[in-house]
């Protein structure tokens, strides 16, 4: 799994390659931790299912992923929809 809830501060970390199985884990973390922040500085890839969970959940997102496509195309959309 590439989705982890850090024990301090309500931060959900996305790192490495987040595949379709990570979407459910991310959704569960977001539901259990309202107001959580996503840290994705170590993220190399996001499956479309993970992006959809982020779009619907609209958490605050911090950092910049290591993948240029995510930085250029996905990050602006997620920041625009953040609460």
Secondary structure by P-SEA (a helix, b strand, c coil): ccbbbbcccbbbbbcccccccaaaaaaaaaaaccbbbbbccccccccaaaaaaaaaacccccccccccccccccaaaaaaacc
